[in-house]
Amino acid sequence: MTVTTDAVRVAAIRAEPLDLDAHLHAVDDSRMGAVTTFVGRVRDHDPDAATAVVALEYSAHPDAEAALARLAAAAIGATGALVAVSHRVGTLHVGDAAVVIAVASAHRAEAFEVCRTLIETIKTDLPVWKRQVESDGTATWLGLGG
């Protein structure tokens, strides 16, 4: 399910691969002079991992999509920005996109600020958990966020 409002164009938790172009299309608006994006990808290492990271397995609380919409709306505040944001669940491999955010606003400062605020609150407040799988078979559960 995808949550949409006037300002939060997309807020989705998805098992399917994320499409940056679809997020950009969702915030396309001739009133907006700036568009910023963020793509969070699975990397092959982690400072706390003993061996290479080969996958992340994301799971989400049933209310995660509604929570994502609330986080996006809070990040927008009174800026007038538009947001499209999605977070993956399931098994992701190195290079896969785990989070995609597109923000459009009248001016660049607001676009950057909304985008940064949103990814930081996703990391701390979104009820999504990840299981990090290493090349030696070690798996570690990590806390909230992506």
C-alpha positions as CSV (number, residue, x, y, z in Angstrom):
1,M,0.0,0.0,0.0
2,T,1.2,3.5,-0.8
3,V,0.2,6.5,1.3
4,T,-0.4,9.7,-0.5
5,T,-1.3,13.2,0.5
6,D,-0.8,16.6,-1.2
7,A,2.7,17.0,0.2
8,V,3.6,13.4,0.9
9,R,3.2,12.0,-2.6
10,V,4.6,8.5,-1.7
11,A,5.3,6.8,1.6
12,A,5.7,3.1,1.0
13,I,7.2,0.0,2.5
14,R,7.9,-2.4,-0.4
15,A,9.3,-5.8,-1.1
16,E,9.9,-4.9,-4.7
17,P,13.0,-3.1,-5.9
18,L,12.8,0.7,-5.5
19,D,12.7,3.0,-8.6
20,L,14.3,6.4,-8.2
21,D,12.7,7.7,-11.4
22,A,9.2,6.9,-10.1
23,H,10.0,8.9,-6.9
24,L,11.2,11.8,-9.0
25,H,8.1,11.6,-11.1
26,A,5.9,11.7,-8.0
27,V,7.4,15.0,-6.9
28,D,7.5,16.6,-10.3
29,D,5.8,20.0,-10.0
30,S,6.5,23.2,-12.0
31,R,6.3,25.3,-8.8
32,M,9.4,23.6,-7.5
33,G,12.8,24.9,-8.4
34,A,14.9,22.3,-6.5
35,V,14.9,18.5,-6.3
36,T,17.1,16.5,-4.0
37,T,17.4,12.7,-3.7
38,F,18.8,10.2,-1.3
39,V,19.4,6.5,-2.1
40,G,20.6,4.3,0.7
41,R,22.2,1.2,-0.6
42,V,23.4,-2.1,0.9
43,R,27.2,-1.9,1.2
44,D,29.7,-4.8,1.4
45,H,31.1,-3.8,4.8
46,D,30.2,-2.6,8.3
47,P,32.5,-1.3,11.0
48,D,31.2,-3.8,13.5
49,A,31.3,-6.8,11.1
50,A,34.1,-9.3,11.2
51,T,33.8,-10.3,7.6
52,A,32.2,-8.9,4.4
53,V,28.5,-8.1,4.5
54,V,26.6,-10.1,1.8
55,A,23.0,-9.2,2.6
56,L,20.6,-7.3,4.8
57,E,17.2,-8.7,5.7
58,Y,14.7,-6.0,6.5
59,S,11.5,-6.5,8.4
60,A,8.9,-3.9,9.3
61,H,6.1,-3.5,11.8
62,P,2.6,-3.5,10.2
63,D,2.3,0.2,11.0
64,A,5.6,1.1,9.4
65,E,4.1,2.6,6.3
66,A,1.8,5.0,8.3
67,A,4.8,5.9,10.5
68,L,6.8,6.6,7.3
69,A,4.1,9.0,6.1
70,R,4.1,10.8,9.5
71,L,7.9,11.1,9.5
72,A,7.7,12.6,5.9
73,A,5.0,15.1,6.9
74,A,7.0,16.1,10.0
75,A,10.1,16.6,7.9
76,I,8.2,18.8,5.4
77,G,6.7,21.0,8.2
78,A,5.9,24.4,6.8
79,T,8.4,24.3,3.9
80,G,5.8,23.5,1.2
81,A,8.1,20.7,0.0
82,L,6.8,17.5,-1.7
83,V,8.2,14.1,-0.7
84,A,8.2,10.6,-2.2
85,V,9.9,8.0,0.1
86,S,10.1,4.3,0.1
87,H,11.8,1.6,2.2
88,R,12.5,-2.0,1.2
89,V,11.7,-5.1,3.2
90,G,12.9,-8.6,2.5
91,T,16.4,-9.8,1.6
92,L,18.6,-7.2,-0.1
93,H,22.0,-7.8,-1.5
94,V,25.1,-5.6,-1.9
95,G,24.2,-2.7,-4.2
96,D,20.4,-2.9,-3.7
97,A,18.6,0.3,-2.7
98,A,17.1,0.0,0.8
99,V,15.7,3.6,1.0
100,V,14.8,6.1,-1.8
101,I,13.8,9.7,-1.1
102,A,13.0,12.5,-3.5
103,V,12.2,16.0,-2.2
104,A,11.0,18.9,-4.3
105,S,10.8,22.5,-3.0
106,A,10.8,26.0,-4.3
107,H,14.4,26.5,-3.1
108,R,17.4,24.2,-2.6
109,A,17.9,24.9,1.1
110,E,14.5,23.5,2.0
111,A,14.9,20.5,-0.3
112,F,18.3,19.5,1.3
113,E,17.0,20.1,4.8
114,V,13.8,18.1,4.4
115,C,15.7,15.2,2.8
116,R,18.4,15.1,5.5
117,T,15.8,15.4,8.3
118,L,13.8,12.6,6.8
119,I,16.6,10.1,6.4
120,E,17.9,10.9,9.9
121,T,14.4,10.3,11.5
122,I,13.9,7.1,9.4
123,K,17.2,5.8,10.9
124,T,16.0,6.5,14.5
125,D,12.2,6.3,14.4
126,L,10.9,4.0,11.6
127,P,9.8,0.6,13.0
128,V,12.1,-1.3,10.6
129,W,14.7,-3.8,11.7
130,K,17.6,-5.4,9.8
131,R,19.4,-8.6,10.1
132,Q,23.0,-8.2,8.7
133,V,24.4,-11.3,7.1
134,E,28.2,-11.7,6.7
135,S,30.1,-13.9,4.4
136,D,31.1,-16.3,7.2
137,G,27.4,-16.9,7.9
138,T,27.3,-14.6,11.0
139,A,24.0,-12.7,11.3
140,T,23.3,-9.8,13.6
141,W,20.0,-8.1,14.3
142,L,20.3,-4.3,14.3
143,G,17.8,-1.8,15.7
144,L,15.3,0.7,14.4
145,G,15.7,2.3,11.0
146,G,17.5,1.4,7.8
